[in-house]
Amino acid sequence: MTGLIQAGDIIEMAPHYRLRWEDAQQSYVLLYPEGIVQLNGPAAEIMKQCTNRTSFEQVLGEVGDLYPTDDVESDVREFLEEAASNGWIIIQRA
Amino acid sequence: MVGSSSKEPNRPLWVLAELTYRCPLQCFYCSNPIGFAQTRRELSTTDWLRVLREARELGAVQLGFSGGEPLLRSDLEVLIEEAARLEYYTNLITSGIGMNEQRLSVLKSAGLDHIQLSFQASTAELNNYIGGAASFEHKRDVARLIKKQGYPMVLNVVLHRGNIDTVDHILDFAEELEADYVELANAQYGGWARLNRNLLLPSRSQLDRAEAKVATFRRRLQSQMRIFYVVSDYFEGRPKPCTAGWGRTFMQITPDGTALPCHGARELPGMRFPRVNETSIAEIWKSPEFNRFRGEGWMKEPCQTCPERHQDFGGCRCQAYLLTGDPENTDPACALSPDHDLIQNAIETARRTASAMQPPKFRNVHNSRIHGDKLGLRQV
């Protein structure tokens, strides 16, 4: 499902997606059939959390420690919703 | 703060390895050069292995094995194994002919990540007619086996006048086969599609109906299947960002080892593209040929000052050459091009001749020899 994230939602990277550090680009990239996305630091941190089944609260906890800003919650939420609509992650309602 | 960065790439991220021009199908919109039958012999396994290593060292990550039909190469498994070891994301772009359960499983063990399977249509009759071979049932079996073995699967169908009215049926079919992605790509009028353009170009109303059907299907889609609809630049009024810009992220290597920045680049006049058996991938990437249309320095008006030049890169150089005779011109698919009437006339000509049933010029060795001298491959 896509759309707005709710408390307790289970989040996981979509099958067949690969998250990998690329030396040549000095960044994390997301790889999928015939596609590549270069991720910036915060985006990579969020996607790293999603490589195993997780929840919004867990992702926010980890990423919030790394980027303790006022709008970290809305930034993480916005990124995850965008990632779901791109098909990078799958959100399951608990 | 969060997102994907748009840092300018300075390396080929995407390498398309066209292993062979041999193909059991004869699709008359094939993007291979018309004169493919004149090509020299295919690269050796050793050459390909070196190319894969060199490109990876330069930072390439996405690797497509294509053709022709790549399954005709008996060293495909060896190449995929090496590609996986080098940590490429490996894509096999195939007609499915030559695939069976055992080979799928060997390729899986070798590390193949994804398979793009082509269909010419979603019914046996039409599929077999367009491909010039009775392939439909086999393809359908292969699609099921691909899913059974847990590969992600892209179903690819090239759209044109002969099948675009069935786009809803194609989408149902893709969903039934549990495709992860379905790519509906309007034919691009280079290669064999240029030769058969009058037979292939749909009408504006066909295109509008198809796009409405795709939109309806998207709304009611229940599964995770994703739809990539590749628009027709002939009808968009704007050129496509061909290969994401000349020499920006893409390198194609033809069966005889010629490195190209775009599928049709081989047909450009006065250019001899470097060969991977004569020079390294790093040198090729910096070569005068790959620099020829890099960036914006080559642009003329209306591209030069156009606010959209950073998105469409002036369109396709090969299409500009094919249609206007000058590869420096704006792609005539752009409504701002002074040559845009060439596109409008082509649509009109195709519409007028639609009822006169000419036979297609199928993509095969015989037709390649007949038509290759006139329109096809320049260098042999």
Interface residues (C-beta under 8 A of the other chain):
Chain A: A14 P15 H16 R18 R20 E22 A24 Q25 S27 V29 L31 Y32 P33 E34 G35 I36 V37 Q38 L39 N40 P42 A43 I46 Y67 T69 D71 D75 V76 E78 F79 E82 G87 I90
Chain B: M1 V2 G3 S4 S5 K7 P9 R11 L13 W14 L58 G59 V61 Q62 G64 E87 Y89 N91 D113 H114 Q116 P152 V154 D180 Y181 Q224 R226
